[in-house]
């Protein structure tokens, strides 16, 4: 009886130790994810016309809604210095995954090389329409410190 009780206590102790070490690992991972998310400043169409503050250690992520299959696309207009476009991608809705007419998002990531003021403008237009004003325009002013 004592041996069975002792064996159960040892197993319980090992389980508690294993759970404690796992929870420490998860906490460390969560801290790393938290630091990563703090380094990204996200903006959407609702931020159009706003002033955004950014440090040189942060990345600006611009996420703009688009419609797949229409020919319209968001493009960066002009030079956003001191910011630099480092990544451009598309995200499709989970249930629509790229079907024509389905909503999707154009995602742009810009990093600051130095401090300064940047006027960042994106236009939503068809690439083959040269003398037509854009269907939409998105502009923000970014102060990089």
GUGUDREN-671884 format. One record per residue: residue in three letters; x, y, z of N, C-alpha, C, O in turn. Coordinates in steps of 0.1 Angstrom, whole numbers, plus 5000, padded with zeros to 4 digits. Last residue first. Layout:
GUGUDREN-671884
['ala', [X, Y, Z], [X, Y, Z], [X, Y, Z], [X, Y, Z]],
...
END
This chain:
GUGUDREN-671884
['unk', [5104, 5585, 4643], [5113, 5591, 4653], [5125, 5582, 4655], [5133, 5585, 4664]],
['unk', [5084, 5594, 4616], [5093, 5584, 4621], [5103, 5591, 4631], [5110, 5600, 4627]],
['unk', [5052, 5600, 4609], [5063, 5607, 4616], [5072, 5596, 4622], [5068, 5589, 4632]],
['unk', [5033, 5598, 4581], [5040, 5590, 4591], [5052, 5598, 4596], [5060, 5603, 4588]],
['unk', [5001, 5603, 4569], [5014, 5610, 4571], [5021, 5603, 4583], [5015, 5602, 4594]],
['unk', [4983, 5586, 4544], [4986, 5589, 4558], [4999, 5596, 4558], [5007, 5596, 4549]],
['unk', [4958, 5578, 4520], [4969, 5586, 4524], [4971, 5587, 4539], [4961, 5589, 4546]],
['unk', [4943, 5562, 4493], [4945, 5561, 4508], [4958, 5569, 4511], [4969, 5566, 4505]],
['unk', [4917, 5564, 4469], [4931, 5569, 4473], [4931, 5567, 4489], [4922, 5570, 4496]],
['unk', [4900, 5548, 4442], [4901, 5551, 4457], [4916, 5556, 4459], [4925, 5552, 4452]],
['unk', [4901, 5549, 4415], [4888, 5546, 4421], [4888, 5550, 4436], [4878, 5555, 4441]],
['unk', [4922, 5574, 4400], [4920, 5562, 4408], [4906, 5561, 4413], [4900, 5571, 4417]],
['unk', [4914, 5588, 4367], [4917, 5589, 4382], [4915, 5576, 4389], [4906, 5568, 4385]],
['unk', [4929, 5578, 4337], [4917, 5578, 4345], [4921, 5579, 4360], [4930, 5573, 4365]],
['unk', [4948, 5574, 4319], [4943, 5587, 4320], [4930, 5588, 4328], [4922, 5597, 4326]],
['unk', [4954, 5545, 4321], [4964, 5556, 4323], [4958, 5569, 4326], [4963, 5576, 4335]],
['unk', [4946, 5515, 4328], [4939, 5527, 4326], [4948, 5539, 4331], [4949, 5542, 4342]],
['unk', [4960, 5492, 4334], [4959, 5496, 4320], [4952, 5509, 4318], [4952, 5513, 4306]],
['unk', [4957, 5488, 4362], [4970, 5491, 4357], [4970, 5496, 4342], [4979, 5503, 4338]],
['unk', [4931, 5503, 4380], [4934, 5493, 4370], [4947, 5497, 4363], [4949, 5509, 4359]],
['unk', [4935, 5513, 4414], [4932, 5515, 4400], [4935, 5503, 4392], [4942, 5493, 4397]],
['unk', [4941, 5529, 4442], [4933, 5517, 4438], [4929, 5520, 4424], [4919, 5527, 4421]],
['unk', [4971, 5541, 4457], [4960, 5543, 4448], [4954, 5530, 4444], [4961, 5520, 4442]],
['unk', [4985, 5554, 4487], [4982, 5542, 4478], [4971, 5546, 4470], [4961, 5553, 4474]],
['unk', [5011, 5573, 4502], [4998, 5573, 4494], [4997, 5560, 4486], [5007, 5556, 4479]],
['unk', [5026, 5589, 4528], [5024, 5576, 4522], [5011, 5576, 4515], [5000, 5578, 4522]],
['unk', [5050, 5611, 4536], [5036, 5611, 4531], [5034, 5598, 4523], [5041, 5596, 4512]],
['unk', [5071, 5612, 4564], [5067, 5605, 4551], [5053, 5607, 4548], [5044, 5605, 4557]],
['unk', [5097, 5626, 4582], [5083, 5627, 4579], [5081, 5621, 4565], [5087, 5624, 4555]],
['unk', [5122, 5609, 4602], [5118, 5619, 4592], [5103, 5618, 4591], [5096, 5610, 4597]],
['unk', [5149, 5585, 4607], [5138, 5594, 4612], [5134, 5604, 4601], [5142, 5607, 4592]],
['unk', [5154, 5556, 4586], [5159, 5567, 4594], [5147, 5576, 4599], [5135, 5573, 4595]],
['unk', [5141, 5535, 4575], [5155, 5535, 4575], [5161, 5545, 4584], [5172, 5544, 4589]],
['unk', [5112, 5518, 4584], [5119, 5531, 4584], [5134, 5529, 4584], [5139, 5521, 4592]],
['unk', [5093, 5497, 4562], [5102, 5499, 4573], [5109, 5512, 4572], [5111, 5517, 4561]],
['unk', [5061, 5484, 4554], [5071, 5495, 4551], [5080, 5496, 4564], [5074, 5496, 4575]],
['unk', [5040, 5462, 4538], [5049, 5464, 4550], [5060, 5474, 4546], [5067, 5472, 4536]],
['unk', [5007, 5457, 4528], [5020, 5463, 4525], [5027, 5465, 4538], [5022, 5470, 4548]],
['unk', [4982, 5438, 4514], [4989, 5441, 4527], [5003, 5446, 4523], [5010, 5439, 4515]],
['unk', [4949, 5438, 4503], [4963, 5440, 4499], [4971, 5445, 4512], [4966, 5454, 4518]],
['unk', [4924, 5414, 4508], [4931, 5425, 4513], [4945, 5426, 4506], [4951, 5415, 4504]],
['unk', [4891, 5407, 4494], [4904, 5403, 4499], [4911, 5415, 4504], [4905, 5426, 4504]],
['unk', [4858, 5395, 4485], [4867, 5405, 4492], [4880, 5399, 4496], [4881, 5387, 4500]],
['unk', [4852, 5383, 4452], [4853, 5381, 4467], [4862, 5391, 4473], [4872, 5395, 4467]],
['unk', [4853, 5385, 4425], [4843, 5393, 4432], [4843, 5392, 4448], [4836, 5399, 4455]],
['unk', [4864, 5353, 4421], [4862, 5366, 4415], [4850, 5373, 4422], [4840, 5367, 4425]],
['unk', [4880, 5338, 4449], [4870, 5338, 4439], [4868, 5352, 4433], [4869, 5362, 4441]],
['unk', [4899, 5337, 4471], [4903, 5342, 4458], [4893, 5341, 4447], [4896, 5343, 4435]],
['unk', [4885, 5324, 4494], [4898, 5321, 4489], [4899, 5324, 4474], [4902, 5315, 4466]],
['unk', [4862, 5325, 4511], [4861, 5329, 4497], [4873, 5325, 4489], [4872, 5323, 4477]],
['unk', [4866, 5319, 4537], [4856, 5312, 4530], [4855, 5315, 4515], [4848, 5307, 4508]],
['unk', [4888, 5336, 4544], [4889, 5322, 4546], [4878, 5314, 4538], [4881, 5304, 4532]],
['unk', [4898, 5361, 4520], [4889, 5357, 4531], [4890, 5342, 4532], [4891, 5335, 4522]],
['unk', [4933, 5365, 4513], [4919, 5363, 4509], [4911, 5358, 4521], [4917, 5353, 4530]],
['unk', [4958, 5389, 4510], [4951, 5379, 4519], [4937, 5378, 4514], [4930, 5388, 4512]],
['unk', [4989, 5395, 4493], [4974, 5395, 4493], [4969, 5385, 4503], [4975, 5374, 4505]],
['unk', [5018, 5417, 4499], [5011, 5404, 4497], [4996, 5406, 4496], [4991, 5417, 4498]],
['unk', [5050, 5430, 4501], [5036, 5432, 4496], [5030, 5419, 4494], [5036, 5410, 4488]],
['unk', [5077, 5445, 4518], [5069, 5433, 4515], [5055, 5437, 4510], [5049, 5447, 4516]],
['unk', [5090, 5469, 4520], [5098, 5456, 4521], [5090, 5444, 4518], [5096, 5433, 4515]],
['unk', [5094, 5502, 4511], [5085, 5490, 4510], [5093, 5478, 4510], [5102, 5476, 4502]],
['unk', [5106, 5524, 4535], [5109, 5516, 4523], [5100, 5504, 4523], [5098, 5497, 4533]],
['unk', [5106, 5558, 4546], [5101, 5545, 4547], [5105, 5537, 4534], [5107, 5544, 4523]],
['unk', [5113, 5585, 4545], [5123, 5576, 4548], [5118, 5561, 4550], [5126, 5553, 4555]],
['unk', [5099, 5578, 4513], [5111, 5580, 4521], [5108, 5589, 4533], [5100, 5598, 4532]],
['unk', [5080, 5569, 4494], [5076, 5571, 4508], [5088, 5574, 4518], [5086, 5572, 4530]],
['unk', [5074, 5582, 4463], [5085, 5577, 4472], [5081, 5580, 4486], [5079, 5591, 4490]],
['unk', [5044, 5572, 4445], [5055, 5581, 4449], [5065, 5574, 4458], [5064, 5562, 4461]],
['unk', [5021, 5549, 4456], [5022, 5561, 4447], [5033, 5570, 4453], [5032, 5574, 4464]],
['unk', [5015, 5515, 4456], [5021, 5526, 4463], [5024, 5537, 4453], [5030, 5535, 4442]],
['unk', [4983, 5502, 4447], [4998, 5504, 4445], [5003, 5516, 4452], [4995, 5525, 4455]],
['unk', [4957, 5479, 4446], [4963, 5489, 4453], [4978, 5490, 4450], [4985, 5479, 4449]],
['unk', [4938, 5472, 4417], [4948, 5468, 4427], [4953, 5480, 4434], [4953, 5491, 4428]],
['unk', [4912, 5458, 4395], [4917, 5469, 4404], [4927, 5464, 4414], [4926, 5452, 4419]],
['unk', [4904, 5436, 4384], [4914, 5443, 4377], [4920, 5454, 4385], [4930, 5460, 4382]],
['unk', [4886, 5420, 4396], [4880, 5432, 4390], [4891, 5439, 4382], [4887, 5448, 4374]],
['unk', [4895, 5398, 4411], [4890, 5395, 4398], [4885, 5408, 4391], [4879, 5406, 4380]],
['unk', [4887, 5408, 4444], [4894, 5399, 4435], [4887, 5398, 4422], [4875, 5398, 4421]],
['unk', [4888, 5439, 4458], [4879, 5429, 4453], [4886, 5421, 4442], [4891, 5426, 4432]],
['unk', [4903, 5450, 4489], [4902, 5450, 4475], [4892, 5439, 4470], [4888, 5431, 4479]],
['unk', [4913, 5469, 4517], [4904, 5460, 4511], [4904, 5462, 4496], [4904, 5473, 4491]],
['unk', [4946, 5471, 4531], [4935, 5477, 4523], [4927, 5467, 4516], [4931, 5458, 4510]],
['unk', [4969, 5476, 4555], [4960, 5466, 4550], [4947, 5472, 4544], [4939, 5478, 4551]],
['unk', [5002, 5483, 4562], [4989, 5489, 4557], [4981, 5478, 4550], [4986, 5470, 4542]],
['unk', [5024, 5484, 4588], [5016, 5475, 4579], [5003, 5481, 4575], [4995, 5485, 4584]],
['unk', [5056, 5495, 4596], [5042, 5499, 4593], [5036, 5489, 4584], [5041, 5486, 4573]],
['unk', [5077, 5485, 4621], [5073, 5483, 4608], [5058, 5487, 4606], [5050, 5484, 4615]],
['unk', [5102, 5500, 4643], [5089, 5494, 4640], [5087, 5493, 4625], [5093, 5500, 4617]],
['unk', [5125, 5513, 4648], [5125, 5498, 4651], [5112, 5492, 4647], [5110, 5480, 4648]],
['unk', [5120, 5539, 4644], [5128, 5532, 4634], [5129, 5517, 4637], [5132, 5510, 4627]],
['unk', [5085, 5544, 4652], [5100, 5545, 4655], [5107, 5537, 4645], [5101, 5530, 4637]],
['unk', [5058, 5565, 4644], [5065, 5553, 4642], [5079, 5555, 4647], [5085, 5566, 4645]],
['unk', [5025, 5578, 4642], [5039, 5579, 4648], [5045, 5565, 4647], [5039, 5555, 4650]],
['unk', [5004, 5591, 4617], [5009, 5579, 4624], [5023, 5582, 4630], [5031, 5587, 4622]],
['unk', [4975, 5610, 4610], [4990, 5610, 4612], [4993, 5598, 4621], [4986, 5595, 4630]],
['unk', [4950, 5602, 4585], [4955, 5603, 4598], [4970, 5605, 4598], [4977, 5602, 4589]],
['unk', [4940, 5595, 4560], [4941, 5609, 4563], [4947, 5612, 4577], [4949, 5624, 4581]],
['unk', [4926, 5565, 4570], [4929, 5574, 4559], [4929, 5588, 4564], [4920, 5593, 4570]],
['unk', [4919, 5545, 4588], [4930, 5555, 4592], [4933, 5565, 4581], [4943, 5572, 4583]],
['unk', [4902, 5528, 4575], [4896, 5537, 4585], [4906, 5547, 4590], [4902, 5557, 4596]],
['unk', [4919, 5511, 4561], [4913, 5522, 4554], [4906, 5532, 4563], [4904, 5544, 4560]],
['unk', [4945, 5506, 4586], [4935, 5501, 4576], [4929, 5514, 4570], [4933, 5525, 4573]],
['unk', [4976, 5497, 4601], [4966, 5507, 4597], [4957, 5501, 4586], [4962, 5492, 4579]],
['unk', [4998, 5486, 4627], [4989, 5483, 4616], [4979, 5494, 4614], [4974, 5500, 4623]],
['unk', [5031, 5482, 4634], [5020, 5492, 4636], [5011, 5490, 4624], [5014, 5493, 4613]],
['unk', [5051, 5459, 4650], [5043, 5462, 4638], [5032, 5471, 4642], [5024, 5469, 4651]],
['unk', [5062, 5455, 4674], [5071, 5461, 4664], [5064, 5464, 4651], [5069, 5470, 4642]],
['unk', [5043, 5441, 4688], [5046, 5455, 4692], [5054, 5462, 4682], [5054, 5475, 4680]],
['unk', [5046, 5416, 4678], [5034, 5423, 4675], [5036, 5438, 4678], [5030, 5447, 4671]],
['unk', [5071, 5408, 4690], [5070, 5409, 4676], [5058, 5417, 4672], [5059, 5426, 4663]],
['unk', [5064, 5408, 4717], [5074, 5418, 4713], [5073, 5419, 4698], [5075, 5430, 4692]],
['unk', [5045, 5387, 4716], [5041, 5401, 4720], [5051, 5411, 4716], [5047, 5422, 4711]],
['unk', [5061, 5366, 4710], [5050, 5370, 4700], [5046, 5384, 4704], [5043, 5392, 4695]],
['unk', [5077, 5365, 4733], [5083, 5367, 4720], [5073, 5372, 4710], [5076, 5381, 4702]],
['unk', [5057, 5359, 4752], [5064, 5372, 4753], [5071, 5375, 4740], [5071, 5387, 4736]],
['unk', [5049, 5334, 4743], [5039, 5345, 4743], [5046, 5358, 4744], [5042, 5368, 4737]],
['unk', [5072, 5320, 4749], [5068, 5322, 4735], [5058, 5333, 4733], [5059, 5341, 4724]],
['unk', [5072, 5322, 4777], [5083, 5328, 4769], [5080, 5330, 4755], [5083, 5340, 4749]],
['unk', [5049, 5308, 4782], [5050, 5322, 4786], [5061, 5329, 4778], [5059, 5340, 4774]],
['unk', [5056, 5283, 4773], [5045, 5290, 4766], [5046, 5305, 4769], [5044, 5313, 4761]],
['unk', [5076, 5277, 4791], [5079, 5278, 4777], [5068, 5286, 4770], [5071, 5294, 4761]],
['unk', [5061, 5277, 4815], [5072, 5286, 4814], [5076, 5288, 4799], [5079, 5299, 4795]],
['unk', [5045, 5255, 4810], [5038, 5268, 4811], [5049, 5279, 4810], [5046, 5290, 4805]],
['unk', [5064, 5235, 4810], [5057, 5238, 4798], [5051, 5251, 4799], [5051, 5259, 4789]],
['unk', [5072, 5235, 4837], [5082, 5238, 4827], [5075, 5241, 4814], [5080, 5250, 4807]],
['unk', [5047, 5227, 4849], [5053, 5240, 4853], [5064, 5244, 4842], [5064, 5256, 4838]],
['unk', [5043, 5202, 4838], [5034, 5212, 4835], [5040, 5226, 4838], [5038, 5236, 4831]],
['unk', [5065, 5188, 4850], [5064, 5189, 4836], [5055, 5200, 4831], [5058, 5208, 4822]],
['unk', [5058, 5191, 4877], [5071, 5196, 4872], [5070, 5198, 4857], [5075, 5208, 4852]],
['unk', [5034, 5176, 4878], [5034, 5190, 4882], [5047, 5197, 4876], [5046, 5208, 4871]],
['unk', [5044, 5151, 4870], [5034, 5158, 4862], [5034, 5173, 4865], [5034, 5181, 4856]],
['unk', [5061, 5145, 4892], [5067, 5146, 4878], [5057, 5154, 4869], [5061, 5162, 4861]],
['unk', [5042, 5144, 4912], [5053, 5154, 4913], [5059, 5156, 4899], [5062, 5167, 4895]],
['unk', [5027, 5121, 4904], [5021, 5135, 4905], [5031, 5146, 4905], [5029, 5156, 4899]],
['unk', [5047, 5102, 4906], [5041, 5105, 4893], [5035, 5118, 4893], [5036, 5126, 4884]],
['unk', [5051, 5103, 4934], [5062, 5105, 4925], [5057, 5109, 4911], [5062, 5119, 4905]],
['unk', [5026, 5095, 4943], [5031, 5108, 4947], [5043, 5112, 4937], [5044, 5124, 4933]],
['unk', [5024, 5069, 4933], [5015, 5079, 4929], [5020, 5093, 4932], [5018, 5102, 4924]],
['unk', [5045, 5057, 4948], [5046, 5057, 4933], [5036, 5068, 4928], [5040, 5075, 4918]],
['unk', [5035, 5059, 4974], [5047, 5066, 4970], [5048, 5067, 4955], [5053, 5078, 4950]],
['unk', [5012, 5042, 4971], [5010, 5057, 4975], [5023, 5064, 4971], [5022, 5075, 4965]],
['unk', [5025, 5018, 4966], [5015, 5024, 4956], [5013, 5039, 4959], [5013, 5046, 4949]],
['unk', [5040, 5015, 4989], [5047, 5016, 4977], [5038, 5022, 4966], [5042, 5030, 4958]],
['unk', [5019, 5012, 5008], [5028, 5024, 5009], [5036, 5026, 4996], [5038, 5037, 4991]],
['unk', [5008, 4988, 5000], [5000, 5000, 5000], [5009, 5013, 5000], [5006, 5022, 4993]],
END
